[in-house]
Amino acid sequence: MYSLEQVRGFVAVAEELHFGRAAERLNMTQPPLSRQIQRLEVEVGVQLLERNARGVQLTAAGSAFLEDARRLLRLAEAAPDAARRVAEGWSGSLNIGFTASWAYRLLDDFLKHMSVSLPGVSLELTELASSQQLDALLNGDLDLGFARPPFDDTVFESIRVEHEPLVVAAPVGHHLLRIRRPLTGDDLGGEDFIMHSSTGAQYFYGLTVQALAGRHVVTAHTVSQLLTMMLLVAARRGIALVPDSARRLGLEGIGFAELVDAPEVELHAVWVRGGRNPILPRVRTLLDRMQEDAAEVSQHPKSVLD
């Protein structure tokens, strides 16, 4: 197998078309350079250069090999820098899991920040329920998840990246939407509810139970996916408690009402403690900066006159 030194010597001779000038360019003497080229031709199995009294000329095979040789040298020169960028978390790949409801609110903003701050990182996105994300993080299929709590703090690290209240989603024209104040738990008693599954959507189920505080409601349907729940509300099959960001779905036939003392829906970025992907610390810094920017905007909202 030929070496990079042999390839580098061939490129110098091919460009200079003179062994003496090529040797000077490489800071070596001519005899060892000639031996390098001879060994290279033996390895390649064809004559690359024609030597005569007038100088050196490329053979047809040499001209074809020259382009590949230049490409090989460019790759060899770039490889250490590429390896350093991966090791430092500036490039590489990141497998990310996310919940459907997160996509409605934050996914686009996060991807825009990633493309600006870490353009060398390729992302693979997978929509999964929170429990599925935790399993995927543990078995290495995901590097980072955007999921709902709780998490085992001895296994996972997490930071809260978003929180929002539960709101009441009801079919347009529903009597609850005509109440000119935030709704209370008593207002919801006796209503037909599209309920979150206690197994497939355990987090939202627990928040709904908390919001209802023991008041009797009629369970019309039980579902695990937010979009399915919203479609059933639009079909006038009942009302539901959903995260405020569900408004962004823009489904027709649904209205929303605020809820007094509404439980907060939290979303966390979560990863396995000691995760080895070097991109993770940079993503955490990015998420911290996104939160700081959001807090700054909320404290100093842009004036309509700006």
N, C-alpha and C positions, 0 to 999 in steps of 0.2 A: 504494500500500500504506500502510495506516495505521501510525502509530508507537506505541511504548509510552507516550509522553507523552500522546498523544491518548486512548489507552485509560485511562490513569490519571486523566486529567481527566474522562472520562465516568463512571468509577466514583465519583469524588468527588461529582459533581453528582447522580448517581443515588441515592447514599446520603443526601446532604444535602437533595436536592430544592430546592436554592437555589443560584444561581450565586455570590452574594456569599459565603456560608459556605464553599462549595467552593473558591473562589479563595483565601480566607483560609487554609483547611486546606492548600492547596498552595503557600502563600507566593508568590502571584502576584496580579495584578490581574484584574478581571473581563473586560475586553475581549479579551485574548489567549485566555482560557479559552473564551469564547464562540466565537471563531474556530476553536479546536481542535475543538470539538464539531461545528461546521458542516462542517469538512473531514472529520471522521470519518464523518459521515452521508453525505457525498458518496462516500467510499471504500466504505462498506458498501452504499450504494445504497438505504437506507430511512431513514425518520424514526425516531429513537430517543427523542426527548424532545418533549413538547408544552409549549410556553411560553405562558403566559397571565398575566393581571394578578394572579392569586392565587399564582402561582409556577410550578413545574415539575412535570410528571408524566411517568412512563415510558409509552411506547406499548407495545403487546403485543410488537412486535419488540424494543423496548428492554429489556423484562423478560427476554426470551429471551437477548439479547446480553449482559446483565449477568452471568449465570452464567459464560459463556465468557470474558468479560473478566476476571472475578476469577480464574478458573483460569489464564489467560494470565499475569497479574501474579504469581501464586504461582510458576509455573514460571520466570518471568524472574528473580524474586528468589532462587530456589533454584539456578539454573544456575551462578552463579560458585562457590558452595560445593561443588556436585557436581563441577565441574571441578577444584577444588582437591583434593578427596578422591581423585579418580582420579590426579591428578598426584603426590600424596603417597603413593599405594599403599594407601589405606584402602578403596577400593572399585574396582570394575571386574571383569574376568573373568580367569581363569587356566586355561589348558589343561594338564592334568597327565596324564602317562603313568605306568603302573605295571606291574610284573610280577605274574603270578598269585600267586606265593609271597609277595610283599609283602602282598597283600590278606589273607592268612591271619593275619598277625601285627600289622601296624601301621596298616593303612588306617583302621580305625574310630577308633583313638586320634588319628590325624592330623586326621581330619575333625572330631572333637569339638573339638580345640584350635583349628582354623580357625574354627569357628562361634562360639567364644567371643572369640577375639582379633581376627578379621577378618570380622565378620558381614556387612559390605557387599560382600564378594568372592564372586562366583559361580564355581563350579568345574565344569569339564567333564572327566570322567575317561574315559580310554581305556586298556584293557588291551593292552599290546604287549610283545613280547620286547625285551630290552635293545638289540639292534642296531637294531631298528625304531624304538625311542625316539630313538636318536642321530640317525638319518636325519630323523625328524620334528622334532627340535629344530633341526637345520640348515636345514630348509626352512620353518620358522616355524609348523608345525602344532601344535607343543607349546611351552609356555613353560618347563616343568619336568618332569623325569623322575625316576623312582625305579627305578634300573637297577643291573645288576651290572657291575663293572669288567672290563677296563681301559678307560680313556678317554684321549683325546689331550689332554694338559694345555695344549697351545698353543691348543686350540679350545674346550675345555670347562672350567668350574669345577665342583668337586664337593666334597661333604663326606660322610663316612661317617656314616650314621644308624643302622646296625644291623649286628651281626655275631653269628653263631651257628655251632655246629659241625655237621658232617655226622654223621648217625646211620644205623644200619642199619635198614631197614624189611624185615620178613619176615612171611610168613603165620603166623597164630597156630598154635602147635604145632610150628613149625620147630625143628630141633635147635639152631640157633644161639641161640635165645631161652632155652634151658635152661641156657646157660653162665652161671654166677653171677659174672661179672666183665666189665669192658669188653672188647670183642673186639679182636683184632689183625688185621693184614693176613694173617697165616698162617691164621687161622681162616676167612678168606673165600676162600682158594685153592680152586679146583675147583668153586665154587658156580655155579649158573645165575643170571645177572644180567639185570635189566632195565636197560639202559644208556642214559645220556643221549646224544643225538645229537651227533656231533662238529661238526656244522654248525648245526643248529637250537638246540642248547643247549651251545654251545662252552664257556662258563664252567663249568658243572657237569661237563661231560665232563672238562675239565682237572683239576678237583679230585678226581674219581673215579679218574683215572689216577694222580694223586699219592698217594691213599690206598692204592691197590692195590700201588703200588711194584713193578710188573713181575710180580706174581704172576699165574699163569694162572687165568682164569675163563672160563666159557662164556657167551657173549652169547645170551640167549634171545630178546630183543626190543630194538629201539632206538627210542626215542621222544623227542619234543621238549618235551612238556608234562608238568608234574609230576603233575597230576591223573590223566592217562592212566597214568603210571608207577605211581601208587598203586593204581589199579583193577586193574592187571595183577598187582601183588603180592597184592592181596586175592583175586584169582582163582587164586593159587598157581602163577603162571607163572615165578616166580623172586624173588630178593631185589633190593634197590636201596639206594643211598646217596642220602639225601635231606636237606634242611635240617631242623633240629630242629623248626622251626615247622610242619612237615607233620603233626605230631601233632594240630594243631588242626583238621585236616580231619574228625577223628572218624569215619573210615571203619571199618566193622566188618571183622573178620577179619585185622587187621594188628597186629603187635607191633613194638616198637622196642628197640634195644640200642645202648648207647654204644660209641664206637670210640676206641681208644687213639690219642693224637696225631692226632685228627681234624682235617682241614683246616678253616679258618674260612671260612664263607660270608659275604660282605660285601654290603651294600646301600648305595648312595650316592644322595643327591639330586644331580642334575646339571642344569646349564643352560649355555647358550652364553655364553662370555665377552662381557661388554659387553651382555648381554641388556637390551632396552629396556623391558620391562614393569616399571613402578615398584613392583609388588607383590612382586617377587622379593626385594629386601632385607628386607622385613618377614617373608616366609616363612622366610628364612634365620635371622633372629633367633628366630622361633618354633621352628624345628627345634633351634637351639642350646639354647633354654630347655627343650625336651622332653628333650634328652640330659642336661642338668644335673639335671633332676628325676629321670630314670631312674637316674642315678649316685647321687643322694642316697638314693633308695629302696634301691638295692642295698647301699650302705654302712651304712644304718640301717634294716634291715627291721623292719616293724611286728611288735611282740610279739603273741603269741596272747592276751595278757592285756589288750591295749589295747582 
